[in-house]
Amino acid sequence: MRRISIWIVVGAFLGSVIATLVAPQVLETLLASTGAKDAMCQCTELVNNTASLLIRTQLWGAAIGAVIFPILAWLVRRRFSPAPAPAADPSVKET
């Protein structure tokens, strides 16, 4: 359980970091399409929208990372872990 929790925390952190790096381009696209990019009298609304969108993007990134990263770690670990040794046949006695 501890290992899964660690993977979830690491995934959430990485998702948040990736979302923070991607968010400026997403916010620029969203804000430019609403026409708020060149508005001078709506500065408070622009700041509120930008801050809420950035926080929402980070939360989405953390949630997605917390779900996907442990699954990827499990798949990689499953693929690269050595196969278990076959169990000895109890009917065969060693001499």
C-alpha positions as CSV (number, residue, x, y, z in Angstrom):
1,M,0.0,0.0,0.0
2,R,2.9,2.3,0.8
3,R,4.4,1.8,-2.7
4,I,1.1,2.6,-4.4
5,S,0.8,5.8,-2.3
6,I,4.3,6.9,-3.3
7,W,3.5,6.3,-7.0
8,I,0.3,8.3,-6.6
9,V,2.1,11.2,-5.0
10,V,4.9,11.2,-7.5
11,G,2.3,11.0,-10.4
12,A,0.4,13.9,-8.9
13,F,3.5,16.0,-8.6
14,L,4.7,15.2,-12.1
15,G,1.2,15.9,-13.5
16,S,1.1,19.2,-11.7
17,V,4.5,20.1,-13.1
18,I,3.6,19.1,-16.7
19,A,0.3,21.0,-16.4
20,T,2.2,24.1,-15.1
21,L,4.4,23.9,-18.2
22,V,1.6,23.4,-20.6
23,A,-0.9,25.8,-19.0
24,P,0.5,29.1,-20.4
25,Q,-0.2,28.0,-24.0
26,V,-3.6,26.6,-23.1
27,L,-4.5,29.8,-21.3
28,E,-3.3,32.0,-24.1
29,T,-5.4,30.1,-26.6
30,L,-8.5,30.2,-24.3
31,L,-8.2,33.8,-23.4
32,A,-7.3,34.9,-26.9
33,S,-10.4,33.2,-28.3
34,T,-12.7,35.1,-25.8
35,G,-11.4,38.5,-26.9
36,A,-10.1,39.3,-23.4
37,K,-6.5,39.5,-24.5
38,D,-6.7,43.2,-25.6
39,A,-9.4,44.4,-23.1
40,M,-8.2,47.3,-20.9
41,C,-11.2,47.8,-18.7
42,Q,-11.6,44.1,-17.7
43,C,-8.3,43.6,-16.0
44,T,-9.8,42.2,-12.8
45,E,-11.9,39.7,-14.7
46,L,-8.9,38.7,-16.8
47,V,-6.7,38.1,-13.7
48,N,-9.4,36.1,-12.0
49,N,-10.0,34.0,-15.0
50,T,-6.3,33.4,-15.6
51,A,-5.7,32.4,-11.9
52,S,-8.7,30.1,-11.8
53,L,-7.8,28.5,-15.1
54,L,-4.2,27.9,-14.0
55,I,-5.2,26.4,-10.7
56,R,-7.8,24.2,-12.4
57,T,-5.3,23.1,-15.0
58,Q,-2.8,22.2,-12.2
59,L,-5.5,20.2,-10.3
60,W,-6.4,18.3,-13.5
61,G,-2.8,17.6,-14.2
62,A,-2.2,16.3,-10.6
63,A,-5.3,14.1,-10.8
64,I,-4.4,12.7,-14.2
65,G,-0.8,12.1,-13.1
66,A,-2.0,10.4,-9.9
67,V,-4.1,8.0,-11.9
68,I,-1.8,7.3,-14.9
69,F,1.6,7.2,-13.3
70,P,0.9,4.3,-10.9
71,I,-0.6,2.3,-13.8
72,L,2.4,2.9,-16.0
73,A,4.8,2.0,-13.1
74,W,2.8,-1.2,-12.6
75,L,3.0,-2.1,-16.3
76,V,6.7,-1.4,-16.5
77,R,7.4,-3.4,-13.3
78,R,5.3,-6.3,-14.6
79,R,7.0,-6.3,-17.9
80,F,10.6,-6.1,-16.6
81,S,10.3,-8.3,-13.5
82,P,11.8,-11.7,-13.8
83,A,9.4,-14.6,-14.2
84,P,8.8,-16.6,-11.0
85,A,10.6,-20.0,-10.8
86,P,8.4,-23.0,-11.4
87,A,7.2,-24.7,-8.2
88,A,8.9,-28.1,-7.5
89,D,6.7,-31.1,-8.1
90,P,6.1,-32.7,-4.6
91,S,5.6,-36.2,-6.1
92,V,9.3,-36.2,-7.3
93,K,11.7,-37.1,-4.5
94,E,15.3,-35.9,-4.7
95,T,18.0,-38.5,-4.2
